[in-house]
Amino acid sequence: MPTDNDEGSAVPPGSDDVDDVPMITCERCGREWNLTYELDELAVGNQALEQFALDHQRHTGHFPDGVSTWQADCRQCPESVQRLDERGARRWAQTHARHTDHAVEVTHADEESALIERSE
């Protein structure tokens, strides 16, 4: 049965503040945020960090600390993408290579680059 909080609205049992809400920092902005909004309001669950990072980049032009993208660059045309997850970048690279017969280089700050070529 719900109980009342200080404002008098119903609060479901077990919804007490969680102590281990993920935190993210940005040295360039000199700020730190918790991801409560992404978890509670946006309800993005496991994608909370990714959602915050993408929103931060969209609003500031840079990613927060510790976030780097996977970059897929075509070696023959100006097409390229940035993704926060490797799978998305590789999927784009494979699709581009299959449809255009172009080689695509996939890179990340922590990994060696990989060349994706058309496969039959």
C-alpha angles and dihedrals in degrees: 000000000000120000129209122257125208092282092052097246122131116267119190116238114265094026094114115140112287115232097207102058107150117257127209129192137199117200092191091057093036091227143115128208137187118221097234092118093053091047100042107027102028093032092210094146113186091013093061094108093045092048092050092046093050092046091047092051092047092053101037106024093240139072124247121256117299096016120115130165136233109240123205114192125182112227094211108037136028094259117124141146138200120214132175092219126058094224093060093049093047092046090053091046093050092047093047092048092048094050099040104026087232124139114240126201117215116200139174133180092246100038141060114257119260128207116223115200133178114282124195 
